[in-house]
């Protein structure tokens, strides 16, 4: 009841609730699949038993590339659902992220340490933690049904949990999980195309992708000279001054990341997930660009309008002395870069029909960069498809794939039903896994429907289980 | 047609046919699941395209613990079925056996080399070879349906292939696959109990388990003195003389292995799979023991009767100068011992109701021996259950589990249907994966039925595939 009031309070206040969790650590073997070593590490997981009563399910969040707390605080839907289902809620961190570092400070120093970072190892970490829960006081009356939840990469993991370990998890809610964003499964340009469409269609009165498409050549022209670089650094109050062409490339990459992040986080209320953002941040940014036609040919004026537009991303609080595009430090970018260099090789390209600089997918260049950065390179782009089955999901069961159609990642997602129990639900007005967030008065009807679909699916799986 | 005649010839001659295969090697990564190393090794596979025509299925044998040729020459059923289905036949060796040694001569010297011997790694080896086949000339008209076959550990692997990689194999025929011979899934004594029942019930006129149960104390009593040890060594013409108590233990272990092997290979015609054996070798051995009641209390007479009885196992050809209980060198016993020390931990015990010396299952003692032998010990007896789902096979599909009820391993097998497509067929008169052997006039009706069941199951899976 206390929690109910807290939730109601959060709801009325239009903010995400801060749920409290007990922090635990499991001893997990570093290498599940071979026997060249036998040592273990401490894997962190969070547990909340507020709503739980004997024999009821476990809602298990399969953590992704970051501190597990970040996901626990941005996935209020699970707590709300736990109340309805009297469920135990567990958020399990992903190895090599947050504080679950198998080799402590050495974890990221060398492939001989970092090499155990893989999705297959992570899945068995989750299987082991579920086994620990089943053998604990919670499972003392017999095995509990476990439902996996995850968003984004975490959603891929929750789907793969059910595909690979159906004896461990009864079903999976895989939100915004681009499990098909791999070689030969999805065209490489779709991600940037969706991002473009979001910016093109969000403002009611103009196509915001036009000024963005014109930004890149403007930056290139202005920064041809050192004076231009100095002007840009000073005008944008950049924390890291631009002094050479590589800095220009880096700035453009950062701005692209910001544009993509804003599309992913285009939630109908203010959030602080990947960055501090206002409600509908795409509209907020674009509102500063609506007069772009009057200065489209004036590079410096165009750039200046973006400086103002991006204030909400780089300096939302208004307190920063300089502008930086670095995202939340809770996300483990280096770890994800390594995963992208080994099995999570997701082809991405920009083509004529999108608003970015044209860039083909160049696996050769990616491989060379990976070798330079980490001493590894992608072995075989089919690896992840062979491992998890690619588009052949006919023999899986009890998975819901949800996707917001405003989410760039939806292009690599499962958008239509595969079988009677491997189903898809789309949220036309949704950004990146909006459905996993707690209820909010600003929620569009489609996300409310999606959450109901999740609850109904889980109810059906549980009925099968208890019969 | 030529092949048809060859098969007919084999059939009439009452022998297994010698099929010929092309030998190939695939470059396979040593560690599929981590990225601490990136090197590859040569995995051997055999291929026979005699019956194959475009678009027809691949019959893929998932090799077990030995030279792949041994299995290819003792699994004639697959070739006979290939003729009916116009199938391509592939026998794939299991890493660390035969000539598929990832580190050549070093492979068995140290856990740092031997540690990559695991079923999970082996399954992905098979997935990779199937991928190579699909991308070769055979798959040029689109993906081919692949049916996995295997017997014993190979049968476990073929079932697990379908469970874990349903996008790679359409279905699996898992013959005599004791996938439940693991901790808490099957009582540890059932294996020895079935062996006992086979010896008790096979001879029509007497219970042959009685003299066997009396053999062990007789050997113990006789070998209490050095004279007794010398007498036993000389009477049994042992290649390795018995001079100390540990030698006695070793002899008893060897005789138990022989008794078990003979039960497993209790085929209705002469075979040379694990050893050179006559038809119905259990009866052949027991026929020498039928008068046991007249000398049951005379230790030396009892032992002497076993010496004669075991002649068919230790010296079937009659040409050996001394008797040895070593099995076929084509089986990789050391590799299997390592696997039994890591994930394939199969609890075995002897109890009052069987014909062996009472011996509890002692995981502690096993662990210590493993540490001594290999520098590793079983991590967690649940590991293999968590990996493959244990008894929870409800969500798998397209697997036939076949078991001969005269096979000691049937105790750990799947003996009844799990779902509509995960089915079981028992062969009351069958020994260890008799159904995978080529047709023989001496085949009991139940094995003919089982083979028909396999063919019908495959036909159904293929119909689904082609629709």
Contacts between the chains, C-beta under 8 A, distances in Angstrom:
chain1	res1	chain2	res2	distance
A	29	B	379	6.4
A	31	B	33	7.8
A	31	B	34	6.3
A	32	B	33	7.3
A	32	B	120	8.0
A	33	B	31	7.8
A	33	B	32	7.3
A	33	B	33	4.1
A	33	B	34	7.3
A	33	B	118	5.9
A	33	B	120	4.7
A	33	B	121	6.3
A	34	B	31	6.3
A	34	B	33	7.3
A	34	B	34	7.3
A	34	B	115	4.7
A	34	B	116	5.1
A	34	B	118	6.0
A	34	B	121	6.8
A	35	B	111	6.1
A	35	B	114	7.4
A	35	B	115	3.9
A	35	B	116	7.9
A	35	B	117	7.4
A	35	B	118	6.7
A	35	B	342	4.8
A	35	B	376	5.3
A	36	B	111	5.8
A	36	B	112	5.0
A	36	B	113	8.0
A	36	B	115	3.2
A	36	B	116	6.9
A	37	B	115	7.3
A	38	B	376	6.8
A	38	B	379	6.7
A	111	B	35	6.1
A	111	B	36	5.7
A	112	B	36	5.0
A	113	B	36	7.9
A	114	B	35	7.4
A	115	B	34	4.7
A	115	B	35	3.9
A	115	B	36	3.2
A	115	B	37	7.3
A	116	B	34	5.1
A	116	B	35	7.9
A	116	B	36	6.9
A	117	B	35	7.4
A	118	B	33	6.0
A	118	B	34	6.0
A	118	B	35	6.7
A	120	B	32	8.0
A	120	B	33	4.7
A	121	B	33	6.3
A	121	B	34	6.8
A	124	B	386	7.6
A	124	B	387	7.6
A	127	B	386	5.1
A	127	B	387	8.0
A	128	B	386	7.1
A	131	B	382	6.5
A	131	B	386	5.8
A	164	B	164	6.5
A	165	B	386	7.5
A	165	B	389	7.4
A	166	B	389	6.6
A	166	B	392	7.2
A	166	B	394	7.9
A	166	B	395	4.0
A	167	B	386	7.7
A	167	B	389	3.6
A	167	B	390	6.2
A	167	B	392	3.8
A	167	B	395	7.9
A	168	B	386	6.9
A	342	B	35	4.8
A	376	B	35	5.3
A	376	B	38	6.8
A	379	B	29	6.3
A	379	B	38	6.7
A	382	B	131	6.5
A	386	B	124	7.6
A	386	B	127	5.1
A	386	B	128	7.1
A	386	B	131	5.8
A	386	B	165	7.5
A	386	B	167	7.7
A	386	B	168	6.9
A	387	B	124	7.6
A	387	B	127	8.0
A	389	B	165	7.4
A	389	B	166	6.6
A	389	B	167	3.6
A	390	B	167	6.1
A	392	B	166	7.2
A	392	B	167	3.8
A	394	B	166	7.9
A	395	B	166	4.0
A	395	B	167	7.9
A	395	B	397	5.4
A	395	B	398	7.8
A	397	B	395	5.4
A	398	B	395	7.9
